[in-house]
Amino acid sequence: MLALLGLAVFLLVWGLLRFRRAISKLPPGPVPLPLLGNLWMLGFKMDYEKLIQLSTTYGHVYTLWLGHTPMMVVNGFHAVKEALVHHAEEFSDRPNVPFFEDLWHSKGIILANGHSWRQQRRFALMTLRNLGLGKKGFEWRVQKEARTLVEIFSATKECPMDPKSAMYTCVSNVISAVVFGHCFPVDDVRFHQLLEGSETIAYFQGTVLGRLYDSAPWLMRRIPGPHQNVFEQYRNISNFIKEEIATHRKNWSLDEPRDVIDYYLSKMLKVTDDHNTTFNEENMIQVVFDFFMAGSETTTSTLAWALLYMLENPDVQDRVQEELDSVLGCDQPAHYEDRKRLHYTNAVVHEIQRYANLVPGSVLHACSRDTTFLGLPVPKGTVIYPNLGSVLYDPEHWETPQKFNPGHFLDKDGHFVSKEMFVAFGTGPRVCLGERLARVELFVFFTCLLQNFTFRLPEGVTHINMDSILGSMRQPYPFKLCAIARER
């Protein structure tokens, strides 16, 4: 017993000494606890506001420990730009996050690294261009789904409704046309199961259970719980995508690819003799899922915040409608090109994204080699958390960062001005792949809704819950509104 006790004490002291040596090689930060690290300080969630508060004590760059894993937090516009742009070569990797590694095995685009990431991302960018992303012909797809959304809202007859489900369906059908080559009926049961599974996965990783999974994967893999449902949901989604791929193989034409799956099948055929290729069916499934989840979740959540902000700021809603009526008239739908004439509306759309701060920390980065950053040591493998929320709320660059203020994007003459510190889509080599599509969707859906409806709280409701559900992104709590048809 004495020998075992002595061994335990020795191992504990040895572990603490190793821990202290590791801490000394990293940027300073709050003292971590054994096993838990600094997770307890964050409530086991990546709370960007708490991370900003810690920067007042430890500076723009500091280290937090996620259990036994060090994470360098980067705050403020200049530090984030320095990390993601000027140190892009060292900080463009993705870390080995146990939950995502067990779920996706580093496949696809979003969480891949090295040769595989470069090949898959290059393919994705080229395919989006070939499919006409950014051209007027493609915008027709967005306009069509926006009109469908108007019809769904109109059918409520101005009664209280939760708008998210309808928006989720219509937004997801845009990206469905891109990856699958077709849309789904709004009442399609399998499609809604796909949406539910995608939403579950997007939400889980940012929760307390997600943090616990990453801290103790060896334990979480072996016990039941909601995390096991996430894996089941992903298996269902993978089977859905496999069925779509099988259908494409039956009807596929090499000379006339119609969507992402067709282009991927064509690419696989062309590289069959390339031993270094990463184009295979496993990567294809994950690329399709990456497209679908990224193209559905973020835009839908941003539109939900947009309607909440209109409920909270009816004067802004009125002014947007006045501009739409005076510039476009009553019946002409807004096109993305119209943003150049709709200065105030364009400013409102940008302010919605800034204030919503949908993905406060981007997706985690990792350091690919030992380096120094702003004079501080950063060992290879260190997780990098670029706190985009600290940029979008940076008081040095925004007049009223904690308030919804479209004036942030207007000059003294009321003309729209772009801002370098508008990093809602990230920055650097890992900038959001679907940024162009998201910009078109947000502008077209938002203007179409405000041309057709005025949004009000249900009768008797006086309080708007502006708190957020913090998962992998900031989502609003469920809410109801009334879509009041405008007289045309």
N, C-alpha and C positions, 0 to 999 in steps of 0.2 A: 504493500500500500504506500509506504514512504517513497519507494522508487517511482511508482506511478505518479504520486503527487509531485515529486521533484521534476519528473519529465514534463508534466503538465505546466508547471511554473516556468521551466526552461523554454518550452515552446511558446508560451505566452509572451515572455520577455523578448525572445528572439523575434517573434512576429511584430511586437511593438517597435523594436529597434529598426526592423526592415521598413515598417510603415513610416517611421520618422525620417529615415533616409530618403524614401520616395517623396515625402512631403517637401523635403529640402531642395529637391530638384525641380520643383514646380512653382508657378506664380503663387504668391501668398493668398491665404483665404481663411475662413473660419476653421477652428480646430474640429476635426471629425471625431466621431465616436467609433470604437471598434464595431465591426460588422455593419452598422447602420450608416456610417459615414456622416454626411450632412443631410440625409433624406428627412430626418425628423424636423429640421428647420423649415423645410418646404412643405410640410404636411404630406409628404410622399407624392407630391405633384410638382410639375414644372411650372410654377407660378411666376410668370414674367414680371409681375409687379414686385414680388419679393426679391427677385433677382436684381431689379433696378435699385431697390432699397439697399441691398448689400453692397452695391457699387459705391454708395456714398461713404461706406466705411473702408472698403478694400480697393477702391479704384475701378477704372473701366475694365480691367482684366484681372480676374482672380480665379482661384481653384475651389471647386466643390467636389466632394466625394460621394458618388452613388454606390453605397456599400463599399466595396474594395476598389472601385473603378474611379480614377480621377477624371474630372471634367473641367476644362477651361472655359469660363463664361466670359463672353466679349460683349461689352455694352457701349452704346453711343455710336453715332454715325461714323466718325473718323476711324474708330477702332474696328468696327464691323467691316468697313470698306477696306481697311488695311489687311484684315484677315482673309476676306473672301475674294478680293480682287488682286491686291499686291502680293499676297502669299497664297495665291490660288494653287500653285504647284504643290505646295506642302499640305494644304488644308482642304483638298477636294475629295479625299477619300471618305468612305462611310465607315463608321465603327461596327464592330461585331456585336450587335444588340441581340442578346439571347432569344427574346421573343420573336423578333423578325427573322432571325437566323433559323429558328425551328420552324417558322411558318413558311418562309420563302426561299431559304437556302441560297441567299445572295443572287437570285435570278432576277431577270428583268432589267429595269433601268434605274429606278429610284434608289435602290439600296445596293446596286452592283458597284464593283470597283475595277480599276485597271483596264485590261484589254477588253473584257466582256462589256463593261460600262461604255467604253468609247465606241465599240462596234454597235451596240444596241441603240445608244443615243443618236449616233450618226444616221442609222437606219430610220429612226423615228422622225428626225427632223426632215430628212429627204422625203419620206412618205407623206408627211403632212403637207409639204410643198406640192408633191405630185397630186394630192387629193384636192388641191385648190384652196387650202387654208389661207385666209387673208384676201381672197378674191371675191367679187360680188356674187359669183355663182354659188359659192359655199354659204354666203350670208343668207341665201334664200332658205336654207335648212333651218337656220336660227329663227328667221321671220315666221316660218311655218309653225314651229313649236310655240313661239310667242303668241300667235293667233289661237292655237289650241288652248293655251293657258287662259287667255281672255275668255274663251267659251266656257271653260270650267268655272271660272270665277263668276261669270254672268249667270250660270245655272244655279248659283246659291241664292239668287233673288235678294241680295243685300242682307241675308241672314248671317249671324256669326259663323265664322269658319276658321279652321286651322289651315293656313295656306301652304305649309311646308310640303305635304305629300304631293299636291298637284305640281308645285314647282319642281320637286325632286324628279317626278316622272318626266316632265317636259324637258328639263335640262339634261337628264340622263339620255333621253332619246336623241339629242343632238350628238353626243359622243357615241351612242349606239350606231348611228348612221356612219360614223367615221370608222369604228372598229369592226362592226358586224355587217355593214352595208345595208341595213334596214332598221326601221323603228319598230316599236312594240305598241300594241293597243294599250290604252290607259288602264284597262281592267285585266290585263294579262297577269295571271297568278304567278307564273314562273318568273316573269320580269320583276314583279314586286318582291319575290323571294331573293332575287339577285340584288335588288336595291337594299333590302333589309340586311343581307349578309355583308355587303360593302360598308354600310353604315356602322354595323357592329364592330367590324375590324378597324375602321378609321377611329372609332371612339376609344377602343379598349386600351391601346398602348399608353395613352396619357393618364390613365386612371391609377388609383392606388394599387390595384391588383397588377396592373402593367408594370409598375415600379418594383413590386415584390417579385414578379416573375424574373425581371432582369437582375435582381439582387440575389435570388436563390433559385435559379432555373432547375438545378438538380432536384429540388424538393417539389416545385410547382408542376414539373412534368409528371409527377407520380401521384398527385392528389386530385380529387375531383373539384369542380368549381366552375364558375362562369368562363374562365379562361379556356376550358376544354370545349365549350360551345363555340368559341372563336375558331378553333381548328376545324370543327365540324362544318361551320359556315364556309370556311375557305375550301374545304373539300367539295362542298356542294357547288360553289362558284366555279371551281376548276372543272367539275363535270359538265356544268352548263357550257363553259367555253369549249371543252373538248367536243361536245355535240355540235356546236357552231362550226368548229374546224372541220369535223367530219362532213357536215353539209356542204361546206365550201369546197372540200376536195372532190365531191361528186359533181359540182357545177362550175368548177374553176376553169378559167381560161388564162393561159400564160400571157397572152397578148392584150388582154383587157382586164387588168386588176381593178377592183371596185372599192376596196377598203383595206384596212390594215392587215387583216388576215390574208387576203389575196396577195398583197405585196410581200408578206412574210413567207408564204408558201413559195412564191417566185424566187425570193432570196435564197431559201434553203436549197432549191433546185440548182441554183447557179453556183453554190459553194460546196457541192458534194465532194469535190476532190481536194478541198482546202482543209488540211489537218489542224489548222489553227483557228478554224471558225468557231464562233459561239452561237451560231444560228441553228437551233434545234427546237423540238416541240416543247420541252420544258421551259425554255426561255420565251418561246412564243406565247404560251399560256400566261406567263407572268407579265410580259409586255402588254398584252391585251388587258389584263387586270389593272396594271398601272395606269394605262390610258383611261380605263373606265372609272376607277375610283377617283383619280385626280380630276377627271373631267366632270364628275358628278357632285362629289361632296363639297368641294370648295365653292363652286359657283352657287349651288343651292343655299349653302349657309350664308354666303354674302348677300344674296337676295333676301333671305329672311331678315338679316340685320337691316337691310335697306328699308324694308317695310316697317320695322320697329322704329327706325329713326324718323320715318315720315309721320308715324303716329305721335312720336314725341315732339316733333318739330313741324306742326301743321303750316307754319309760315313758309318753311322751306318747300314743302309740298306745293303750296299755292304758287310760289314763285317759279318753280319748275314747270308747272302746268301753264302758267302765263307765257313763259318763253316758248314752250312747245307750240302753243296755239298761235302765237304771233309770228314765229319763224316758219313753221310747217303747215299751219292751218289745221282744220279740224279732222280731215280724213286721211292725210298723207302720213304713212308710218315713217318713223325715224330709221335712217340707215346709219351705219357706223361712220360713214364719211360726214354725216351731218354734225358730228361732234365739233367740227371746226367752226360751225355757226352757232351751236348751242353752248355758249361759253359757261353759263351758270350751271346748266344740267351736267355738263362734263365735269365741272368742279365738284358737284354734289356726288357723282359716281366715284370720283377719286377719294373724296373725303369719307365716303362710306367705307371704302377699303382701308383707308388709313385708320379710321377710328375703330373699325371692327377688329383690326389687328388679328386676322383670322388664324395665322400660323405664327405665333409669337417668336418661336425659336427656329423657324425653318425646319429642315430635317437635319439631324445631328451630323456633323462632320468629324473627321479624324485626321490626326497628323501622320503623314506617311514617312517622315524621317526626323531625326533629332534636329532641332532648329532653335532659333531665338525669335521672339516676337515682341516688338516694342521694348527690347532690352531684357526681356524675361525668358528663362529657359522653358522649352516645350519639348519633352521627350517623345520619341516615336510611339504611336499608339494612343496618345492622349486624345480623349473625346473633346470636340470643340462645339460649344453651344453659342452660335451667333444670335444674340438676343435682338431679333428684328423689332420687337416691341419697344425696346429702348431707343431705336432709331425713329420709329413712327411717332413716338411720344417725346422725342428729345426737345426739351425747352429751349435749346440753343437755336433750333431751326423752325419751330412752330410757335406761332403767337399764343395760341391757347391750346396746348397739346391735350389737355384733359377734357376739352369740350368739342362737341360736334360743330364745326365751323367751315363751311364751304369756301370762306374767304381765304383759307390757307392756299388755295389754288387759283386765286384771282389777283390781277394787278390793280392799280388804282383806277384804271379805266374799265374795269369789269371784264377784262379779257383773261381767258384761261392761260395759266402758266404751269409748265411741268416743273417738277422738283427732283433733283438728284437723290434726295434723301427719301423719296417715295419708293420703298423697297418691299412693297406688299407681295411681289412675286420673287423676292430674293435678289441676289446679284452674283456675278462671277460665273464660272463654268457650270455650276449646278443650278443656275436660274431656272425657274419653272418652265418646263418644256411646252406647256400649253398656254403660255401667257397670251399669245395673240388670240387664240380661240376664246379664252376667258374674258378678255377685254371686249371682244365683239358681243359675246353673250350678255355680259352684264349691262352694257349700254343698250342693246336692243330690247332685252326683256324689261329692264327698268323703265325705259321711255314708253314702251308699248303699254305697260300696266298703268302708268300715270296719265297717258293719253285717254285711256278708257275708264279709269276709276279714280275716285277720291277715297282714301282709306281712313276709316274712323274706328274708334274703340266701340265695342258693343254697348248698348244702352245700360247704364248703371255701373259700368267699369270705369274707374278713375285712376287706377294704378297700373303702371307698365313695369314689368320685371325686366330690368336691363342687365341683370347678372348673367353670367355665362356658365355653360357646362364645359369644363376644361378637359378635353381628351387630347387626341392628336391635333385638334384645332379647337378654336373657341366657337361653340355653337350656342345660340340663344335657347332659353327654355321654351317649351311649347307655349304658344299664345294664340288668341283668337282675335279676329278683326272683322269688320264689315266692309265689303267692296261696293261702294256706292257708285252706280253707273253715272257717268257724266253726260249731260245733255250735249248732243253734237249738232 
